[in-house]
Amino acid sequence: MSEENSYEDRLLIAFESNATYLQSIAESLKILAEKPPVAVTLEITEDILTEMQAREMLR
């Protein structure tokens, strides 16, 4: 029974972490959208995300 709880706890933590990450993306997009005349495109490709993550890791 404790293994199930442990698995459920880990799953909940993963969902919460993903929700936090998605919330930060949404907040960033909102900030960008509020800055005219910047055009914000919501089509972010996997390659761009991968490049952004790589650059962040190098900082």
C-alpha positions in Angstrom: 0.0 0.0 0.0 2.8 2.4 0.8 4.3 1.8 -2.7 1.1 2.9 -4.2 1.0 6.1 -2.1 4.7 6.7 -3.0 3.9 6.3 -6.7 0.8 8.6 -6.3 2.9 11.2 -4.5 5.6 11.1 -7.2 2.9 11.4 -9.9 1.3 14.4 -8.1 4.6 16.1 -7.8 5.3 15.6 -11.5 1.8 17.1 -12.4 2.4 20.0 -10.1 5.8 20.6 -11.6 4.4 20.5 -15.1 1.6 22.9 -14.1 4.1 25.4 -12.7 6.2 25.2 -15.8 3.1 25.7 -18.1 2.0 28.6 -15.9 5.3 30.3 -16.3 5.1 29.9 -20.1 1.6 31.4 -20.0 2.7 34.4 -18.0 5.6 35.0 -20.3 3.3 34.9 -23.4 0.9 37.3 -21.7 3.7 39.7 -21.0 4.9 39.5 -24.6 1.4 40.0 -25.9 1.0 43.2 -23.9 4.0 44.8 -25.5 3.0 46.5 -28.8 4.1 46.4 -31.5 5.6 43.0 -30.8 3.7 40.3 -32.7 3.5 37.1 -30.6 3.2 33.8 -32.4 1.9 30.9 -30.3 3.3 28.3 -32.7 6.5 27.4 -30.8 8.2 24.5 -32.5 10.0 21.7 -30.6 13.3 22.8 -32.1 13.0 26.3 -30.7 12.1 25.0 -27.3 15.0 22.6 -27.4 17.4 25.5 -28.4 16.0 27.7 -25.6 16.5 25.0 -23.0 20.0 24.4 -24.2 20.9 28.1 -24.0 19.3 28.3 -20.5 21.4 25.3 -19.3 24.6 27.0 -20.6 24.0 30.2 -18.6 
